[in-house]
């Protein structure tokens, strides 16, 4: 009988800390983790589910691609569960009755929360459908985090909500260390472009990085890239290389002569045939999707609640802001008082239960003591009675014996 092989995952002991538990929350400090969910009840359009799946691919690999949302779950439920799993950012998509799609980006565990209105979007399958040579998504491009590029967000002179958007977008992805990063891991780019208009929309684009070797003609490049050449119109391989037959001239590649600024000398080996170290290659961005147009609607100080730091559609006076803060403080005080009352009620019930248990134990001990005393008293009387009966019996026998004599 073959020996059973263990397949379960065991906790690796941490020798430095001296314990055997490894927390996901501690590992989340090195790189951010995200959770992309769809919340809200009722039926939604199938495109929203596809959008959530595409955003999960965009945020990969530090996100759950096959996360199953619980029916009726709220954002607060995911927010409470996230920190235990090491999640630092929560992206929640919802659709209202009018068909408008909203997206909340929350920083766990304490906020802030940015609410965006999704004005329009295009899915991955729609972007790939209009491309002549779409990128191969099965080549492992989603196994490494993308590079984040923020454009037109300004510097120190930008508005507070613009700075907050830029910082939030940058912190959603791990930072790139130029000194230690491997070139083969830079496979994707996520662009957040702020459109300088009255709406202040943010356009999100997702690209894949493609590199093609340059400096050689098209025929040699095909051989280097392990593509089988068509030799039906030539008599010798030399004719194919030189281009003397079949109209195959030693033409340059499509990307080689168009933009020389995109041609770089690779410091390390990159993915693809012919992209070796110190080789001159032309870089090209191929869009993956999705395309999303966002409009910042509201910024909340807390986690899906608290003070409203920015609102794009509602402008309040200082008196209204003061009144709103007073209502929030009163609500928090009521919640704190109710929590204290609930804790006191729980403690009172626990005390009553313990007192009842102690009283029951005392009654049991008292009954046992009375029973033992009664047994002792009953046993002594029975012994005296037996003794007297035995003495009386002996006298009768003597008397009867005298009469016979």
Order of alpha helices (4+ residues) and beta strands (2+ residues): alpha-beta-alpha-alpha-beta-beta-beta-alpha-beta-alpha-beta-beta-alpha-alpha-beta-beta-beta-beta-alpha
